[in-house]
């Protein structure tokens, strides 16, 4: 019997070395013939060095980005395409059918879900529409009567924690509302912060939820984390994703657990998060399960059997190449 074949492409592969290496090992373990391809706008992306094939593409903002990605998928017979940064999620979701026409499944949620995840104003409205507890957005009128500082200010179209600022008084608020583009102001929430990795299968059904307590953050990405098998958090995060239209693939949902146990949800990111390797090493093998589902192979049933109280301590590593290879 011939082995199944599958080539997998990652857009904006960047620094996602651990994730790409695991996909490579997964293809081998499943006996699937295929390549891991890394697309990036630059030649110096570390993940491109561990992929089977590195492909330089235009920046997401370039007018020919989608056409180039389509050409790559057609040329290399790409079966699955995983976007890894926020900026191309919407473009790829909007062009899902064009990729399907060349035989590529774009593993990303629907255009509607991506849009509401990217715009934090829409995220807050989504939470409220579905009765999901979330910090209040303070508009001009609310700010005039809101006497409780500190508050939080952030760009409604921001990513990776850029521009998120704690505001202590009215003077700081006045300054940062001018300084931060597309600023929105929210009630400040304190407590333990969690990122939940949620797997929505290719059919949209939620299969697995892994809460990760964020112990230390660096550059907007978790550097130290801990798996926490908390039924209340798991059930609440599952409901968030079940309310999303056309959910698919790995979706990260962020929330705070306050001292009284109250859960306040703040963000949705419909892609593999930077801290996903913790859930993966705990036993939540989203890559394997998605590949199996795509190929029509039996998918394991022990998706809740992941390791509780597993800590991840991240560190920097290096890949050394000749300078001529990145110019």
LINVENLIN-V132506 format. One record per run of one state. SS is the DSSP state (@ for helix, = for strand, . for the rest). FROM is the first residue (numbers start at 1). TO is the last residue. If there is no record, write none. Layout:
ss:SS from:FROM to:TO
ss:SS from:FROM to:TO
//
This chain:
ss:. from:1 to:4
ss:= from:5 to:5
ss:. from:6 to:6
ss:= from:7 to:11
ss:. from:12 to:16
ss:@ from:17 to:29
ss:. from:30 to:32
ss:= from:33 to:33
ss:. from:34 to:35
ss:= from:36 to:40
ss:. from:41 to:45
ss:@ from:46 to:50
ss:. from:51 to:52
ss:= from:53 to:56
ss:. from:57 to:64
ss:@ from:65 to:75
ss:. from:76 to:77
ss:= from:78 to:83
ss:. from:84 to:85
ss:@ from:86 to:94
ss:. from:95 to:95
ss:@ from:96 to:101
ss:. from:102 to:104
ss:= from:105 to:106
ss:. from:107 to:110
ss:@ from:111 to:118
ss:. from:119 to:119
ss:@ from:120 to:129
ss:. from:130 to:136
ss:= from:137 to:137
ss:. from:138 to:139
ss:@ from:140 to:145
ss:. from:146 to:150
ss:= from:151 to:155
ss:. from:156 to:164
ss:= from:165 to:167
ss:. from:168 to:169
ss:@ from:170 to:179
ss:. from:180 to:182
ss:= from:183 to:187
ss:. from:188 to:191
ss:= from:192 to:200
ss:. from:201 to:205
ss:= from:206 to:218
ss:. from:219 to:220
ss:= from:221 to:227
ss:. from:228 to:230
ss:@ from:231 to:243
ss:. from:244 to:248
ss:= from:249 to:257
ss:. from:258 to:262
ss:= from:263 to:269
ss:. from:270 to:275
ss:@ from:276 to:281
ss:. from:282 to:285
ss:@ from:286 to:295
ss:. from:296 to:310
ss:= from:311 to:313
ss:. from:314 to:322
ss:@ from:323 to:325
ss:. from:326 to:327
//
